[in-house]
Amino acid sequence: MSRLHNPHGPVGDVVAVVTDRAAQRVKELGADEVLEALRAELEQHLRLGRLVHTLSKGGRRVELSSTRIEGDPAVGRPAVNVVHAYASAPPWPPTVRIAVVVPEDPPNPEP
């Protein structure tokens, strides 16, 4: 877990984390380093990616976004889609949680 100054408010930290399940999946795919880079980027740009859904419950808003990470054929790493959730403050701290990592299907070979 990593913390830094909150750019969206006067007080508090932003916390960006990877869930255990997402961490296990990314390890299986060999994408540890690129996911860590995305996690660090999310600390700086909380609303990175494409917004796919917004939820409000108990006065707290959660935004679900998706970010695509390009594959690297040289090392055999597929492109992956990463779903992350941003929960604003209050209560503090605002958080970004990387929850799902899904590999893209390889392109169909031409007949």
Disulfide bonds with the S-S distance in Angstrom:
none
